[in-house]
Amino acid sequence: MASPLSVVVLAAGLAVSAPSPDEPRDLIVRVAGDCSAAAEQVVEQTGGQLLSVQPSGNTCIITVLVQGNGQRPRKVTVRVPM
């Protein structure tokens, strides 16, 4: 079973343009940068739970939920260069 992180990265990063049957064209596949390593690092450093990962240009926007000491968890967003 795929990890939630890999599913998010694949869903956010793949766009496929297929040729029509009547008109032969090149198949174009655009893949956004891979933010999985950056997300793993942020989760490890914060001790948080991964909420989302989004590539944006040359940056990965990673949001984690960090548990406080007897407080409500707080949402932390980190931008990491690719």
PyMOL commands that set and color helices and strands:
alter all, ss='L'
color gray80, all
select helices_A, chain A and resi 4-13+36-46
alter helices_A, ss='H'
color red, helices_A
select strands_A, chain A and resi 14-17+28-31+49-56+59-66+74-81
alter strands_A, ss='S'
color yellow, strands_A
deselect
rebuild
show_as cartoon
